[in-house]
Amino acid sequence: MTYEERQLFQRQRGGLALSTMTAMLGSRQYRASSDAKKAELMDLCNDYAYQVAKADVLGDDAAPAWVHHAQTAQRDLGISTVDYLAYYSKYGSDIMSGTSYEKTKEAVQNGLTIDEYAAYKGGISGLSADKDENGKTISGSKKEKVLSAINGMDLTPQEKDWLYYLNGYSESTIDEAPWR
């Protein structure tokens, strides 16, 4: 970096770190956190400021995807940057970055909260089809488990329908869903 780029980087990083940390201090998630989690959230705010300043100097590709998602969280998810950072700290990239972020965005657009979507993802992540005594997959057994997990969630029928379709199940069989 040139001297001017370094100066720009330091000014941007410092200003953004201050404003992001100040906003985090006032957030509900921060106030409800343990001391260890508070330290983690402050570190994430500092990393965010560093990554944004780096991208401003070196180009957008210099920052990881989660930084760009934090910047667009208000538009995409209806949450502030610090709320995004708190969710990113809580759920990581499995929910809040990369292609998973796009699914989270779609879930929010379909009425789910980030926490509801994360609970759904966690609830179905280990599900697999049952096997018979010969080791062969029992047809429909995984679908039954997925539908049971979806049905057990405190969601509207429309939100459950969306999760049903997210799993790739056909519209022609939705009437078999237990919430129907």
C-alpha positions as CSV (number, residue, x, y, z in Angstrom):
1,M,0.0,0.0,0.0
2,T,1.1,3.5,-0.6
3,Y,1.3,6.0,2.2
4,E,-2.0,7.6,1.1
5,E,-3.7,4.2,0.9
6,R,-2.4,3.3,4.4
7,Q,-3.7,6.7,5.8
8,L,-7.1,6.1,4.1
9,F,-7.2,2.6,5.5
10,Q,-6.4,3.7,9.0
11,R,-9.0,6.5,9.0
12,Q,-11.7,4.3,7.6
13,R,-11.0,1.4,9.9
14,G,-10.8,3.6,13.0
15,G,-14.0,5.5,12.3
16,L,-16.0,2.3,11.3
17,A,-14.6,0.4,14.3
18,L,-15.8,3.1,16.7
19,S,-19.3,3.4,15.2
20,T,-19.8,-0.3,14.9
21,M,-18.6,-1.0,18.4
22,T,-20.7,1.8,19.8
23,A,-23.8,0.4,18.1
24,M,-23.0,-3.1,19.3
25,L,-22.7,-1.8,22.9
26,G,-26.3,-0.6,22.6
27,S,-27.7,-3.8,21.1
28,R,-30.0,-6.2,22.8
29,Q,-27.8,-9.2,21.8
30,Y,-24.7,-7.6,23.4
31,R,-26.4,-6.7,26.6
32,A,-27.8,-10.3,27.0
33,S,-24.4,-11.9,26.3
34,S,-21.8,-13.4,28.6
35,D,-18.5,-11.6,29.1
36,A,-16.8,-14.0,26.8
37,K,-19.5,-13.5,24.1
38,K,-19.2,-9.7,24.5
39,A,-15.5,-9.9,23.8
40,E,-16.2,-12.1,20.8
41,L,-18.7,-9.6,19.5
42,M,-16.2,-6.7,19.9
43,D,-13.5,-8.7,18.1
44,L,-16.0,-9.3,15.3
45,C,-16.8,-5.5,15.1
46,N,-13.1,-4.8,14.9
47,D,-12.6,-7.4,12.2
48,Y,-15.6,-6.1,10.3
49,A,-14.1,-2.6,10.3
50,Y,-10.7,-3.9,9.2
51,Q,-12.2,-5.9,6.3
52,V,-14.4,-3.0,5.1
53,A,-11.4,-0.6,5.1
54,K,-9.3,-3.2,3.4
55,A,-12.0,-3.6,0.7
56,D,-12.2,0.1,0.2
57,V,-8.5,0.3,-0.5
58,L,-7.8,-2.9,-2.3
59,G,-11.2,-3.6,-3.9
60,D,-14.4,-5.5,-2.9
61,D,-12.8,-8.9,-3.6
62,A,-10.3,-8.3,-0.8
63,A,-13.1,-8.9,1.9
64,P,-14.8,-12.1,2.7
65,A,-18.5,-12.6,1.7
66,W,-19.8,-12.1,5.2
67,V,-18.6,-8.5,5.2
68,H,-20.6,-7.7,2.1
69,H,-23.6,-9.5,3.7
70,A,-23.2,-7.3,6.8
71,Q,-23.3,-4.2,4.7
72,T,-26.5,-5.3,2.9
73,A,-28.3,-6.9,5.9
74,Q,-30.7,-4.0,6.3
75,R,-31.9,-4.4,2.7
76,D,-31.7,-8.2,2.6
77,L,-32.9,-9.2,6.0
78,G,-34.4,-6.1,7.6
79,I,-31.7,-6.1,10.3
80,S,-28.9,-3.7,11.2
81,T,-25.2,-4.4,10.6
82,V,-24.6,-5.1,14.3
83,D,-27.6,-7.5,14.4
84,Y,-26.1,-9.2,11.4
85,L,-22.7,-9.5,13.2
86,A,-24.4,-10.9,16.3
87,Y,-26.2,-13.5,14.2
88,Y,-23.0,-14.3,12.3
89,S,-21.3,-14.8,15.7
90,K,-24.2,-17.1,16.8
91,Y,-24.7,-19.2,13.6
92,G,-21.6,-18.7,11.5
93,S,-21.4,-19.1,7.8
94,D,-23.8,-22.1,7.9
95,I,-26.6,-19.6,8.1
96,M,-25.2,-16.1,7.5
97,S,-22.7,-16.4,4.6
98,G,-22.2,-17.8,1.1
99,T,-25.0,-19.7,-0.5
100,S,-26.5,-20.3,2.9
101,Y,-27.0,-16.6,3.2
102,E,-29.1,-16.6,0.1
103,K,-31.4,-19.3,1.6
104,T,-31.6,-17.3,4.8
105,K,-32.6,-14.3,2.8
106,E,-35.3,-16.3,1.1
107,A,-36.5,-17.7,4.4
108,V,-36.9,-14.2,5.8
109,Q,-38.7,-13.0,2.7
110,N,-41.1,-15.9,3.3
111,G,-41.9,-14.9,6.8
112,L,-39.4,-16.9,8.9
113,T,-37.1,-15.2,11.4
114,I,-33.4,-16.0,11.2
115,D,-33.7,-18.0,14.5
116,E,-36.6,-20.0,13.1
117,Y,-34.7,-20.8,10.0
118,A,-31.6,-21.8,12.0
119,A,-33.7,-24.0,14.2
120,Y,-35.1,-25.7,11.1
121,K,-31.7,-26.2,9.6
122,G,-30.4,-27.6,12.9
123,G,-33.4,-29.8,13.2
124,I,-33.1,-31.6,9.9
125,S,-29.3,-31.6,9.5
126,G,-28.7,-35.0,10.9
127,L,-31.8,-36.7,9.5
128,S,-31.3,-39.7,7.2
129,A,-33.5,-42.4,5.8
130,D,-34.1,-45.5,7.8
131,K,-32.8,-48.9,6.6
132,D,-34.5,-52.2,6.7
133,E,-32.9,-55.4,8.1
134,N,-31.1,-55.9,4.8
135,G,-29.6,-52.4,4.9
136,K,-31.8,-51.1,2.1
137,T,-33.2,-47.6,2.4
138,I,-36.9,-47.4,3.4
139,S,-38.6,-45.3,0.8
140,G,-40.1,-42.1,2.2
141,S,-38.7,-42.5,5.7
142,K,-36.5,-39.4,5.6
143,K,-39.3,-37.3,4.1
144,E,-41.5,-38.4,7.0
145,K,-38.9,-37.2,9.5
146,V,-38.4,-33.9,7.7
147,L,-42.2,-33.3,7.6
148,S,-42.4,-34.2,11.3
149,A,-39.6,-31.7,12.1
150,I,-41.3,-29.0,10.1
151,N,-44.7,-29.7,11.6
152,G,-43.3,-29.4,15.1
153,M,-42.2,-25.9,14.5
154,D,-44.3,-22.9,15.7
155,L,-44.9,-21.6,12.2
156,T,-47.8,-20.6,10.0
157,P,-49.0,-23.2,7.5
158,Q,-47.7,-21.0,4.7
159,E,-44.2,-20.9,6.3
160,K,-44.3,-24.7,6.7
161,D,-45.3,-25.0,3.0
162,W,-42.2,-22.9,2.1
163,L,-39.9,-25.2,4.1
164,Y,-41.6,-28.2,2.4
165,Y,-40.8,-26.8,-1.0
166,L,-37.3,-25.8,0.1
167,N,-36.7,-29.5,0.6
168,G,-37.5,-30.2,-3.0
169,Y,-40.8,-31.9,-2.4
170,S,-43.5,-31.7,-5.1
171,E,-46.5,-29.4,-5.0
172,S,-48.6,-32.4,-6.0
173,T,-47.9,-34.1,-2.7
174,I,-48.2,-31.2,-0.3
175,D,-51.6,-32.3,0.8
176,E,-49.8,-35.3,2.5
177,A,-48.1,-32.8,4.9
178,P,-49.4,-33.2,8.5
179,W,-50.2,-29.5,8.8
180,R,-52.6,-29.7,5.9
